[in-house]
Amino acid sequence: MREFRDPLGQPVGFPISQWQAPPFPQGVILQGSHCRLERLNPDRHGADLHAANSSDTANKIWTYLAYGPFETLHDYKEWIKNTCLGDDPLFYAIVDSKSNRALGVASYLRINPTDGVIEVGHINYSPLLQKTIMATEAMFLMMRHVFDDLKYRRYEWKCDALNAASRSAALRLGFTFEGIFRQATMYKQRNRDTAWYSIIDSEWPSLKAAYQIWLASDNFENGRQKQSLSSLVEKFMQNEA
């Protein structure tokens, strides 16, 4: 990377004098080939989501979230009404395009247009969404909206450092591990060390190309992938370097 110095000869960050703050996300529908993301609504999505979440009889999907599980549909819809209808976090329902059923949620949060930074979080995939093409496409649609439509500079992923599944997912999706913030917060009466990951705008073109190849119909045969996303991400990111 090129080095920049100020008039005193001190090393400084690269210039961004032409920077313009991006708009705040408005919750527009994000349409993919297999799923769509639409603003979470308790009446439209609550019953489908609660039913899908209830297929996890061990309540494993709630372990690393600060809330849940919700025993009744009423409790779940009340949580949505009280927590998920604001602009930050901005919650999306992930809807199966074939069945029109909501199977999971994700959100934008800690939205900072001034610095061009936005985070993805509150990701909760029911067992019906996990390990499907929709699961990956939903993350791609959110990334694409952030970088291509809104023009943010940095996209963050944070999780409990003990959440191995989330950390593995971040790496598979092309996020770069940045470190662990020790004793960063507390939830459910326990400590959380937080693992930080990010994608920056200069990396997005390579990652986008990897996603597009992975999501293409000819990358699948009888429901099985021919090339893994991890291998494509590695290949395109190496080419960038």
C-alpha positions as CSV (number, residue, x, y, z in Angstrom):
1,M,0.0,0.0,0.0
2,R,1.3,3.5,-0.9
3,E,2.6,5.5,2.0
4,F,1.3,9.1,2.6
5,R,3.0,11.7,4.7
6,D,1.9,15.2,6.0
7,P,4.0,18.4,5.5
8,L,5.9,17.5,8.7
9,G,7.0,14.1,7.2
10,Q,4.7,12.1,9.5
11,P,2.9,9.0,8.1
12,V,-0.8,9.6,7.7
13,G,-3.8,7.8,6.3
14,F,-4.6,8.0,2.6
15,P,-6.6,11.1,1.5
16,I,-10.4,10.9,1.3
17,S,-11.1,14.6,0.5
18,Q,-13.8,13.7,-2.0
19,W,-15.7,11.6,0.6
20,Q,-19.4,12.1,0.8
21,A,-21.4,10.4,3.6
22,P,-23.7,7.7,2.3
23,P,-27.4,7.7,3.0
24,F,-29.0,5.9,5.9
25,P,-30.5,2.6,4.8
26,Q,-34.2,2.8,4.2
27,G,-35.2,-0.8,4.5
28,V,-35.9,-1.3,0.8
29,I,-36.7,-4.9,-0.3
30,L,-33.6,-6.8,-1.3
31,Q,-34.6,-9.3,-4.0
32,G,-32.5,-12.4,-4.9
33,S,-33.1,-15.5,-6.9
34,H,-33.9,-17.7,-3.9
35,C,-35.0,-15.3,-1.2
36,R,-35.9,-11.7,-0.5
37,L,-35.3,-9.5,2.5
38,E,-38.0,-7.2,3.6
39,R,-38.4,-5.1,6.7
40,L,-39.4,-7.3,9.7
41,N,-43.1,-7.0,10.5
42,P,-44.6,-8.8,13.5
43,D,-48.0,-9.4,11.8
44,R,-46.6,-10.4,8.4
45,H,-43.6,-12.5,9.6
46,G,-44.1,-13.3,13.3
47,A,-46.0,-16.6,12.9
48,D,-43.8,-18.0,10.2
49,L,-40.6,-17.1,12.1
50,H,-41.8,-18.4,15.4
51,A,-42.8,-21.7,13.8
52,A,-39.5,-22.0,12.0
53,N,-37.6,-21.2,15.1
54,S,-39.6,-23.7,17.1
55,S,-38.2,-26.5,14.9
56,D,-35.0,-26.0,16.9
57,T,-36.3,-27.9,19.9
58,A,-33.1,-27.5,21.8
59,N,-33.2,-23.7,21.4
60,K,-29.6,-23.8,20.2
61,I,-30.1,-20.8,17.9
62,W,-30.6,-18.5,20.9
63,T,-27.4,-19.4,22.8
64,Y,-25.3,-16.4,21.6
65,L,-28.1,-13.9,21.3
66,A,-28.9,-11.5,24.1
67,Y,-32.6,-12.4,23.9
68,G,-34.8,-15.5,23.4
69,P,-36.0,-18.2,23.3
70,F,-39.6,-17.2,23.1
71,E,-42.1,-19.8,24.2
72,T,-45.2,-18.3,22.7
73,L,-46.0,-16.5,19.4
74,H,-47.4,-13.6,21.5
75,D,-44.0,-13.2,23.3
76,Y,-42.1,-13.3,20.1
77,K,-44.4,-10.8,18.4
78,E,-44.2,-8.5,21.4
79,W,-40.4,-8.7,21.3
80,I,-40.5,-7.7,17.6
81,K,-42.8,-4.8,18.3
82,N,-40.7,-3.5,21.2
83,T,-37.2,-4.1,19.7
84,C,-37.2,-4.5,16.0
85,L,-39.2,-1.7,14.4
86,G,-36.7,1.1,14.6
87,D,-34.1,2.4,12.1
88,D,-31.0,1.2,14.0
89,P,-31.0,-1.8,14.3
90,L,-32.9,-2.1,11.0
91,F,-34.3,-5.6,11.0
92,Y,-35.0,-7.7,7.9
93,A,-37.0,-10.9,7.6
94,I,-35.5,-13.4,5.2
95,V,-38.3,-14.8,3.1
96,D,-38.2,-18.0,1.0
97,S,-39.2,-16.9,-2.5
98,K,-40.9,-20.2,-3.2
99,S,-43.0,-20.6,-0.1
100,N,-43.2,-16.9,0.9
101,R,-42.4,-18.0,4.4
102,A,-40.0,-16.0,6.6
103,L,-37.3,-18.3,7.9
104,G,-34.8,-16.1,9.6
105,V,-33.8,-12.5,10.4
106,A,-30.8,-10.2,10.1
107,S,-30.2,-6.5,10.6
108,Y,-28.1,-3.6,9.9
109,L,-26.9,-1.9,13.1
110,R,-24.5,0.7,14.5
111,I,-25.1,2.6,11.3
112,N,-22.5,5.4,11.0
113,P,-22.9,7.3,7.7
114,T,-20.4,9.9,8.8
115,D,-17.6,7.4,8.6
116,G,-19.2,5.1,6.1
117,V,-19.3,2.2,8.6
118,I,-22.2,-0.3,9.1
119,E,-22.5,-3.6,10.9
120,V,-24.5,-6.7,10.1
121,G,-25.9,-8.5,13.2
122,H,-28.8,-10.0,15.0
123,I,-28.5,-12.9,12.6
124,N,-30.8,-15.7,13.6
125,Y,-31.3,-18.5,11.1
126,S,-33.9,-21.1,11.9
127,P,-33.0,-24.7,11.1
128,L,-35.1,-24.4,7.9
129,L,-32.7,-21.7,6.6
130,Q,-29.4,-23.0,7.8
131,K,-27.0,-24.4,5.3
132,T,-29.2,-23.4,2.3
133,I,-28.4,-21.3,-0.7
134,M,-30.8,-18.7,0.7
135,A,-28.7,-18.4,3.8
136,T,-25.7,-17.3,1.8
137,E,-27.7,-15.3,-0.7
138,A,-29.2,-13.2,2.1
139,M,-25.8,-12.2,3.3
140,F,-24.7,-11.4,-0.3
141,L,-27.8,-9.2,-0.8
142,M,-27.1,-7.2,2.4
143,M,-23.5,-6.7,1.4
144,R,-24.3,-5.7,-2.1
145,H,-26.8,-3.1,-0.9
146,V,-24.2,-1.7,1.5
147,F,-21.4,-1.4,-1.0
148,D,-23.1,-1.0,-4.4
149,D,-26.2,0.9,-3.6
150,L,-25.4,2.9,-0.4
151,K,-21.6,3.2,-1.0
152,Y,-20.4,2.5,2.6
153,R,-16.6,2.0,3.2
154,R,-16.7,-0.7,5.9
155,Y,-19.0,-3.6,6.7
156,E,-18.5,-5.2,10.2
157,W,-19.4,-8.5,11.7
158,K,-19.0,-9.0,15.5
159,C,-19.9,-12.0,17.6
160,D,-19.1,-13.7,20.9
161,A,-15.6,-15.0,20.6
162,L,-16.8,-18.4,21.8
163,N,-19.4,-18.7,19.0
164,A,-17.4,-21.0,16.7
165,A,-20.2,-21.3,14.1
166,S,-20.5,-17.5,13.7
167,R,-16.7,-17.1,13.5
168,S,-16.5,-19.8,10.8
169,A,-19.3,-18.2,8.9
170,A,-17.6,-14.8,8.9
171,L,-14.5,-16.2,7.4
172,R,-16.4,-18.3,4.8
173,L,-18.2,-15.1,3.7
174,G,-15.0,-13.3,3.2
175,F,-14.7,-11.2,6.3
176,T,-11.2,-10.5,7.7
177,F,-10.6,-11.3,11.4
178,E,-9.3,-8.2,13.2
179,G,-9.0,-9.3,16.8
180,I,-10.8,-9.8,20.1
181,F,-12.1,-7.1,22.4
182,R,-11.9,-8.7,25.9
183,Q,-14.8,-8.3,28.3
184,A,-16.5,-6.1,25.8
185,T,-20.0,-6.6,27.1
186,M,-22.3,-8.8,29.1
187,Y,-25.5,-10.7,28.2
188,K,-27.6,-13.3,29.8
189,Q,-25.6,-12.8,33.0
190,R,-22.3,-13.8,31.5
191,N,-19.3,-12.2,30.0
192,R,-18.7,-11.7,26.3
193,D,-15.4,-11.3,24.6
194,T,-16.2,-9.9,21.2
195,A,-14.5,-11.1,17.9
196,W,-14.3,-8.4,15.2
197,Y,-14.4,-9.0,11.5
198,S,-14.8,-6.6,8.5
199,I,-14.9,-6.2,4.8
200,I,-13.9,-2.9,3.2
201,D,-15.0,-1.4,0.0
202,S,-11.7,-2.1,-1.9
203,E,-12.3,-5.8,-1.2
204,W,-15.9,-5.9,-2.4
205,P,-15.4,-6.3,-6.2
206,S,-13.4,-9.5,-5.7
207,L,-15.8,-10.8,-3.1
208,K,-18.8,-9.9,-5.3
209,A,-17.3,-11.9,-8.2
210,A,-16.8,-14.9,-5.9
211,Y,-20.4,-14.7,-4.7
212,Q,-21.8,-14.4,-8.2
213,I,-19.9,-17.5,-9.3
214,W,-21.0,-19.5,-6.3
215,L,-24.7,-18.4,-6.6
216,A,-24.9,-19.2,-10.3
217,S,-27.2,-22.1,-11.1
218,D,-24.4,-23.9,-13.0
219,N,-22.4,-24.2,-9.7
220,F,-25.0,-26.6,-8.4
221,E,-25.9,-30.1,-9.5
222,N,-28.6,-32.0,-7.6
223,G,-28.4,-29.4,-4.9
224,R,-24.7,-29.9,-4.3
225,Q,-22.2,-27.2,-4.9
226,K,-19.4,-27.8,-7.4
227,Q,-17.1,-25.0,-6.1
228,S,-17.2,-23.9,-2.4
229,L,-17.6,-20.3,-1.5
230,S,-14.5,-20.5,0.7
231,S,-12.4,-21.6,-2.2
232,L,-13.8,-18.9,-4.5
233,V,-13.2,-16.2,-1.9
234,E,-9.7,-17.3,-1.3
235,K,-9.0,-17.4,-5.1
236,F,-10.4,-14.0,-5.8
237,M,-8.8,-12.3,-2.7
238,Q,-5.4,-13.8,-3.7
239,N,-5.8,-12.3,-7.1
240,E,-6.5,-8.9,-5.6
241,A,-3.4,-9.1,-3.5
